Amino acid sequence: MIRVYQAANLPQAYLLAGLLRHAGITVRIFNENAQGGMGDIPFSEVYPEVWIENAADFTKANALVEAFEKAPIDKGSVFCRACSEENPANFELCWKCGMSL
């Protein structure tokens, strides 16, 4: 297993994990419940981490992480073609049904 990302918060870790899973990469999130220990544990040890299981996926995962970090923030919205749910314009996948936007 290889750590590919240390997130600022849990939602950010889940967004990236979802993108990696959508690309066919097996992912695990560590430190999901560690933020409750902040103060007793050094803050750098409680941030959520995204790990990939297969080292062969590292190059592909790293490219997706870089794209995730550089994604522009758009405050508009877009509607899913599959379920018609409104999503923020910077989403790549529908939050409701998971279809590609």
PyMOL commands that set and color helices and strands:
alter all, ss='L'
color gray80, all
select helices_A, chain A and resi 10-22+34-37+43-45+55-70
alter helices_A, ss='H'
color red, helices_A
select strands_A, chain A and resi 2-6+27-30+49-52+77-79+86-88
alter strands_A, ss='S'
color yellow, strands_A
deselect
rebuild
show_as cartoon
